[in-house]
């Protein structure tokens, strides 16, 4: 199953389960010192970031590769929703026909096939950025308990790419915790929120064992914010 399919499958549930993603969307506009009127949102989803913008915007372009998410995104004359994949260089060829004053991406770029290539393409759009990328320390204890390699990139790797492509940007790493009443609720959240990245490496028996052995009542998240 492709990641885009997983996010589309759980699109209706996403607004209820994306607690941490909403906190990220809350924080991201705080890095913006001006009030940009022409905005690009890469991985716009159902509009979490757009809903956090409290200033007048002339043109908002939201890009996502999950069709159902785009259907749920707010609609207006100044909003343009584009079905596209930021892993596709052709998308950026098209986006270069626009003029943006700021580029956002909240909780999406961790799914990039090649983050360096995506950064290269973002740079060609010649606009300041505010990006939030989940790191390998997300689900750290869960992965350790299950004996799984982290699905996401390390903080160190993201920092190296930030220094290379956005040397004037600020990098801030923020840790989050999300508590659950039961481990079963925790696993239901992982499934319904789409944050598993479509990875299903454990059998039913292994999943049951993990649920029995998981030592915490919360999940860990770590997000790298890159902004200038």
N, C-alpha and C positions, 0 to 999 in steps of 0.2 A: 504493500500500500504506500503510495506517495504521501509525503507530508501534506501537500495541498489537499489531497482527498480526506485526510484525517481532520484537518481544520474545517473543511466543508461539512463533513459528516456531523461534527459536534457544534456547528455554527450557532444553532438555536440555544444551546446550553452555555455557550462561551461567555456571554455577558454575566451569567450567574456565577461562573467558576473562575473567571480571570481576575481574582483578587489582587495578586501581585502585579499583574500586567497593568491593572488600573492605577496602582500606586506608582508604577514606572511612568505611565502616561501623565499622571499628576505632576511628577517631578521634572519631566523633560522640558516643558515650556519655561520653567524657572531659569533655565540657562540662557534664555534669549533676552538680551538687553534692549533691543529695538522691538518694534511691532511689525514684522514682515507682512506684506500684503499679498505676496505671491509665494505659495508654499507647496512643496512636494513632500508627500508622506509615503515612504517605501515600506510596504507591508502594512497597509492602512487597516486591514481587518474590517471590523464592523463599525469603525469610527471612534475608537476610544480616545485617540489623540485629538481628533477634530473637536470632540465634545469638551475638551479641556482648554481650547483656545478662546480667550475672553476678549479679544480685540477684533476689529473689523478686518476681514480678509476679502480681497478682490477676486482672487483665483486660487482655489485649493485643488490640487491634483493628488488623488489617492490611488496607489498602485497595489494590487494584490493578486495572488495566483489561486485564490480560493473563491470561485464564483459565488457561492452562497454567502460568504462574508461580504462581498461587494453589494449583494442584494440588500443586506441589512444596514449598509452604510448610509448615513444621512444624505438626503438629496436636496439640491437647490440649484439655482441658475449658476452660481459661482463655484459649484462643486463639480469636478470631473472625475469620475471613477474609471480607471483603466485596468482591464484584465491583462496582467503581465507578470513576468518573473524576473526578479532582479539578478538572477543568474544568467540571463540572456542578454548578450551584448547588443542585440538588435533593439531591445527596449531602450537602452541608453542613447542609441542613435536617434530614436524618436524623441526622447526627452530633451535632447540637445537642441531641438527646434523650439523649445520653450525658454523663458527667462524666469529663473526662480530667485527669490530673495533669501530663502532659507530651506534647508533640506532636513526633514525629520525622519527618524525610523525608531519606533518603539517596540521592543521585544520581538523583532523579526530577523535581524541580520545574523543571529546565531545559526539560522538554518541555511546560510549561504554555502553553496558547494565549494566555492573558492573565495573566501572573504577578501583576500588580497586583490583579486580581480574585480570584485565588487567595489572595493575602495578606490581602485584605479579609475573605474567608471564614474563613481560619484565625484571624484576630483574634477573630471572633465566638465561638470555642470557649473563650475565656478560660482559656488554659493556657500555660505557658512553652513555648518552642520550641527545637529543635536541628535546623537545616536545613542540608543540603549541596547546593549548586547549581553545576553545571559552567558555566564562563563561556566567552565568545567566544575566549579564548586557548587553549582546548582545540583541538588539531590546527592550531595557528597556522601552522606552517611548511608543513604539507600544504596548507592552504587557499591560502596565498600562492603556493606552487609551482604549484598547479592553477588559480590565478586565480579561486577561488571566494570568495563572501562568507561570513563566519562564519555558521553555522547558529544559534548560541546568542547570548544576551544579553551585553552587555559588563559588565565588572566595575563600571564607573561607573553603569550603569543599575540593577544589582542593589543597589549601595550606596545609591542614591537611594531605592529602594523600602524598603530596610531602615530607613533613617532615618525614613521617613514612617510605616511601620506597626509597626516594632519598635525604637523609639528607645532603649529601655533595653538592647537586645541588643548583644553584642559581634560585630564582623565581623572575621573572619580569612580572608585569602586564601592558599591553599597551592598551590604548583606541584609537579607530579609529572612523572616521565619513565618511560616503559616501553620498554626496549631489546628489539631483535629481532635474530635471527641474519641474517635476510634481509628485503628489502623485501616479498617475496612473503608471508612469515610475518606481516608487519605488516598487509598488506591482508586476509589471512585473519582476523586478529584483529578488524579493523574490522567485517567481515561477521558473524562468529560471535558477537561480543559484543553486537550490536544497537545499538552506539553511533552508527551512522550516521544514526539518526533517520529511516530509510527513504528518505533522499535519494539518488537515483541520477542525478546530473546529467552524468556523463561517459560518453562512448561507450567501446567497447572500445579503440579506437585511442588515445583521450585517457588512459584509465586506464593503458594500457601505457606511454605516454609519461611519465606522472606517476611510475610505478614506476621508470623509467630515470633521471629527473631529480631525484627526491627526495634531498636532500643529507644527511640524517641517518640514524642507525641506531636512532632512537627516535621515539616519539610524545610530544608535549607535552600535558599536561592542566593545567587550572587550576580550582580549586574554591573557591567562596566559602562559608564556614561562618558561619551566623547563629545565635547561641545566647544564651539568658539563662535 
